[in-house]
C-alpha cells in the first residue's frame, strides 16, 4: 500500500489555473501507476487522468483533454495535475489514487487501490 496526500486546491476564477500535488509515501512510488479523480456534490466520482509509473504514458478524460496535464516526479515521490483554462464545471473535490499497473482503460474508482483524502477545487464564474 502507498499513502497519498493531496494539496494545492483552492478558489480560482474561470479561465485561471491551479496545480495540484499528490505526495506519496510507503511502498515504492515509482513502480505505481497513478491517477486523478474528482467528485462534485451529488455526483459520482469520475476519472480525470492516469499516468504510468515511468510517466511515459498518460490518458485523459475528454472533458479535461487539452486543459489538464498529469505528470509525476519519481525522485520526489510526487504526482501533479496542472489545470489550465478552468471552468465552473471543474469544481469538485479532487482525489489522487494509485494502482499497480498502468492501463488506459483503468478509469473507474474500483480500478485503484489506494486513495488520498481529497482537495477542494472551486472555480467561480
VEXPA-202072 format. One record per residue (C-alpha): residue number from 1; residue in one letter; y, z, x. Coordinates in nm, 3 decimals. Each point is the difference from the previous one (the first is absolute). Last residue first. Example, Ala and Ser with C-alpha at 12.3 -4.5 7.8 and 13.67 -1.06 7.14 Angstrom:
BEGIN
r num = 2 | residuo = S | yy = -0.106 | zz = 0.714 | xx = 1.367 $
r num = 1 | residuo = A | yy = -0.344 | zz = 0.066 | xx = -0.137 $
! end
This chain:
BEGIN
r num = 125 | residuo = X | yy = 3.219 | zz = -1.288 | xx = -1.781 $
r num = 124 | residuo = X | yy = -0.142 | zz = 0.306 | xx = 0.172 $
r num = 123 | residuo = X | yy = -0.313 | zz = -0.008 | xx = 0.211 $
r num = 122 | residuo = X | yy = -0.193 | zz = 0.325 | xx = 0.026 $
r num = 121 | residuo = X | yy = -0.275 | zz = 0.048 | xx = 0.257 $
r num = 120 | residuo = X | yy = -0.193 | zz = 0.328 | xx = -0.014 $
r num = 119 | residuo = X | yy = -0.246 | zz = 0.087 | xx = 0.278 $
r num = 118 | residuo = X | yy = -0.371 | zz = 0.059 | xx = -0.050 $
r num = 117 | residuo = X | yy = -0.249 | zz = 0.279 | xx = 0.079 $
r num = 116 | residuo = X | yy = -0.205 | zz = -0.211 | xx = 0.240 $
r num = 115 | residuo = X | yy = -0.336 | zz = -0.148 | xx = -0.081 $
r num = 114 | residuo = X | yy = -0.346 | zz = -0.031 | xx = 0.153 $
r num = 113 | residuo = X | yy = -0.295 | zz = -0.208 | xx = -0.124 $
r num = 112 | residuo = X | yy = 0.134 | zz = -0.338 | xx = -0.108 $
r num = 111 | residuo = X | yy = -0.182 | zz = -0.262 | xx = -0.210 $
r num = 110 | residuo = X | yy = 0.026 | zz = 0.225 | xx = -0.308 $
r num = 109 | residuo = X | yy = 0.378 | zz = -0.055 | xx = 0.004 $
r num = 108 | residuo = X | yy = -0.054 | zz = -0.372 | xx = -0.058 $
r num = 107 | residuo = X | yy = 0.121 | zz = -0.285 | xx = 0.218 $
r num = 106 | residuo = X | yy = -0.279 | zz = -0.032 | xx = 0.254 $
r num = 105 | residuo = X | yy = -0.042 | zz = -0.377 | xx = -0.047 $
r num = 104 | residuo = X | yy = 0.189 | zz = -0.082 | xx = 0.320 $
r num = 103 | residuo = X | yy = -0.253 | zz = 0.216 | xx = 0.180 $
r num = 102 | residuo = X | yy = 0.047 | zz = 0.227 | xx = 0.298 $
r num = 101 | residuo = X | yy = -0.269 | zz = 0.255 | xx = 0.075 $
r num = 100 | residuo = X | yy = -0.013 | zz = 0.379 | xx = 0.011 $
r num = 99 | residuo = X | yy = 0.256 | zz = 0.076 | xx = -0.267 $
r num = 98 | residuo = X | yy = 0.339 | zz = 0.169 | xx = 0.006 $
r num = 97 | residuo = X | yy = 0.276 | zz = 0.078 | xx = -0.247 $
r num = 96 | residuo = X | yy = 0.377 | zz = 0.015 | xx = -0.017 $
r num = 95 | residuo = X | yy = 0.173 | zz = 0.093 | xx = -0.323 $
r num = 94 | residuo = X | yy = 0.331 | zz = -0.111 | xx = -0.150 $
r num = 93 | residuo = X | yy = 0.140 | zz = 0.178 | xx = -0.303 $
r num = 92 | residuo = X | yy = 0.178 | zz = -0.261 | xx = -0.205 $
r num = 91 | residuo = X | yy = 0.317 | zz = -0.207 | xx = -0.038 $
r num = 90 | residuo = X | yy = -0.080 | zz = -0.356 | xx = 0.108 $
r num = 89 | residuo = X | yy = 0.103 | zz = -0.116 | xx = -0.350 $
r num = 88 | residuo = X | yy = 0.359 | zz = 0.087 | xx = 0.086 $
r num = 87 | residuo = X | yy = -0.011 | zz = -0.268 | xx = 0.272 $
r num = 86 | residuo = X | yy = -0.001 | zz = 0.030 | xx = 0.377 $
r num = 85 | residuo = X | yy = 0.108 | zz = -0.295 | xx = 0.209 $
r num = 84 | residuo = X | yy = -0.178 | zz = 0.149 | xx = 0.301 $
r num = 83 | residuo = X | yy = -0.288 | zz = 0.246 | xx = 0.033 $
r num = 82 | residuo = X | yy = -0.141 | zz = 0.069 | xx = 0.346 $
r num = 81 | residuo = X | yy = -0.331 | zz = 0.180 | xx = -0.044 $
r num = 80 | residuo = X | yy = -0.119 | zz = 0.183 | xx = 0.309 $
r num = 79 | residuo = X | yy = -0.319 | zz = 0.143 | xx = 0.144 $
r num = 78 | residuo = X | yy = -0.016 | zz = 0.272 | xx = 0.262 $
r num = 77 | residuo = X | yy = -0.256 | zz = 0.127 | xx = 0.247 $
r num = 76 | residuo = X | yy = 0.261 | zz = -0.035 | xx = 0.276 $
r num = 75 | residuo = X | yy = -0.210 | zz = -0.214 | xx = 0.233 $
r num = 74 | residuo = X | yy = -0.152 | zz = -0.170 | xx = -0.305 $
r num = 73 | residuo = X | yy = 0.337 | zz = -0.128 | xx = -0.115 $
r num = 72 | residuo = X | yy = -0.043 | zz = -0.156 | xx = -0.342 $
r num = 71 | residuo = X | yy = 0.171 | zz = -0.267 | xx = -0.207 $
r num = 70 | residuo = X | yy = 0.058 | zz = -0.089 | xx = -0.364 $
r num = 69 | residuo = X | yy = 0.288 | zz = -0.227 | xx = -0.095 $
r num = 68 | residuo = X | yy = 0.165 | zz = -0.012 | xx = -0.343 $
r num = 67 | residuo = X | yy = 0.228 | zz = -0.268 | xx = -0.145 $
r num = 66 | residuo = X | yy = -0.194 | zz = -0.325 | xx = 0.052 $
r num = 65 | residuo = X | yy = -0.294 | zz = 0.120 | xx = -0.208 $
r num = 64 | residuo = X | yy = 0.095 | zz = 0.304 | xx = -0.207 $
r num = 63 | residuo = X | yy = -0.107 | zz = -0.105 | xx = -0.352 $
r num = 62 | residuo = X | yy = -0.278 | zz = -0.223 | xx = 0.132 $
r num = 61 | residuo = X | yy = -0.179 | zz = 0.303 | xx = 0.140 $
r num = 60 | residuo = X | yy = -0.035 | zz = -0.026 | xx = 0.374 $
r num = 59 | residuo = X | yy = -0.273 | zz = -0.061 | xx = 0.257 $
r num = 58 | residuo = X | yy = 0.006 | zz = 0.063 | xx = 0.374 $
r num = 57 | residuo = X | yy = -0.216 | zz = -0.087 | xx = 0.297 $
r num = 56 | residuo = X | yy = 0.088 | zz = 0.036 | xx = 0.367 $
r num = 55 | residuo = X | yy = 0.101 | zz = 0.365 | xx = -0.022 $
r num = 54 | residuo = X | yy = -0.299 | zz = 0.099 | xx = 0.207 $
r num = 53 | residuo = X | yy = -0.138 | zz = 0.242 | xx = -0.260 $
r num = 52 | residuo = X | yy = 0.065 | zz = -0.252 | xx = -0.277 $
r num = 51 | residuo = X | yy = 0.299 | zz = 0.021 | xx = -0.232 $
r num = 50 | residuo = X | yy = 0.027 | zz = 0.043 | xx = -0.378 $
r num = 49 | residuo = X | yy = 0.289 | zz = -0.049 | xx = -0.242 $
r num = 48 | residuo = X | yy = 0.139 | zz = 0.104 | xx = -0.341 $
r num = 47 | residuo = X | yy = -0.292 | zz = 0.094 | xx = -0.223 $
r num = 46 | residuo = X | yy = 0.066 | zz = 0.172 | xx = -0.328 $
r num = 45 | residuo = X | yy = -0.035 | zz = 0.355 | xx = -0.132 $
r num = 44 | residuo = X | yy = -0.004 | zz = -0.014 | xx = -0.377 $
r num = 43 | residuo = X | yy = 0.317 | zz = 0.027 | xx = -0.202 $
r num = 42 | residuo = X | yy = 0.170 | zz = 0.274 | xx = -0.200 $
r num = 41 | residuo = X | yy = 0.246 | zz = 0.078 | xx = 0.275 $
r num = 40 | residuo = X | yy = -0.030 | zz = -0.252 | xx = 0.287 $
r num = 39 | residuo = X | yy = -0.285 | zz = 0.014 | xx = 0.247 $
r num = 38 | residuo = X | yy = -0.007 | zz = -0.167 | xx = 0.338 $
r num = 37 | residuo = X | yy = -0.264 | zz = -0.103 | xx = 0.251 $
r num = 36 | residuo = X | yy = 0.016 | zz = -0.057 | xx = 0.373 $
r num = 35 | residuo = X | yy = -0.300 | zz = -0.076 | xx = 0.218 $
r num = 34 | residuo = X | yy = -0.172 | zz = 0.075 | xx = 0.326 $
r num = 33 | residuo = X | yy = -0.302 | zz = -0.138 | xx = 0.183 $
r num = 32 | residuo = X | yy = -0.145 | zz = 0.262 | xx = 0.229 $
r num = 31 | residuo = X | yy = -0.114 | zz = -0.024 | xx = 0.360 $
r num = 30 | residuo = X | yy = 0.341 | zz = 0.077 | xx = 0.149 $
r num = 29 | residuo = X | yy = 0.031 | zz = 0.326 | xx = -0.186 $
r num = 28 | residuo = X | yy = -0.287 | zz = 0.166 | xx = 0.184 $
r num = 27 | residuo = X | yy = -0.094 | zz = 0.301 | xx = -0.212 $
r num = 26 | residuo = X | yy = 0.254 | zz = 0.267 | xx = -0.077 $
r num = 25 | residuo = X | yy = 0.368 | zz = -0.082 | xx = -0.020 $
r num = 24 | residuo = X | yy = 0.204 | zz = -0.271 | xx = -0.165 $
r num = 23 | residuo = X | yy = 0.372 | zz = -0.047 | xx = -0.053 $
r num = 22 | residuo = X | yy = 0.103 | zz = -0.237 | xx = -0.278 $
r num = 21 | residuo = X | yy = 0.352 | zz = -0.137 | xx = 0.021 $
r num = 20 | residuo = X | yy = 0.218 | zz = -0.166 | xx = -0.261 $
r num = 19 | residuo = X | yy = 0.292 | zz = -0.220 | xx = 0.090 $
r num = 18 | residuo = X | yy = 0.268 | zz = -0.058 | xx = -0.263 $
r num = 17 | residuo = X | yy = 0.221 | zz = -0.295 | xx = -0.084 $
r num = 16 | residuo = X | yy = 0.274 | zz = -0.093 | xx = -0.244 $
r num = 15 | residuo = X | yy = 0.022 | zz = -0.275 | xx = -0.259 $
r num = 14 | residuo = X | yy = 0.001 | zz = 0.247 | xx = -0.287 $
r num = 13 | residuo = X | yy = 0.157 | zz = 0.326 | xx = 0.111 $
r num = 12 | residuo = X | yy = -0.200 | zz = 0.260 | xx = 0.190 $
r num = 11 | residuo = X | yy = -0.132 | zz = 0.348 | xx = -0.073 $
r num = 10 | residuo = X | yy = -0.263 | zz = 0.147 | xx = 0.229 $
r num = 9 | residuo = X | yy = -0.334 | zz = -0.044 | xx = 0.171 $
r num = 8 | residuo = X | yy = -0.040 | zz = 0.020 | xx = 0.375 $
r num = 7 | residuo = X | yy = -0.310 | zz = 0.216 | xx = 0.033 $
r num = 6 | residuo = X | yy = -0.373 | zz = -0.018 | xx = -0.061 $
r num = 5 | residuo = X | yy = -0.262 | zz = 0.240 | xx = 0.139 $
r num = 4 | residuo = X | yy = -0.363 | zz = -0.100 | xx = 0.053 $
r num = 3 | residuo = X | yy = -0.306 | zz = 0.198 | xx = 0.113 $
r num = 2 | residuo = X | yy = -0.297 | zz = -0.203 | xx = 0.121 $
r num = 1 | residuo = X | yy = -0.356 | zz = 0.063 | xx = -0.106 $
! end
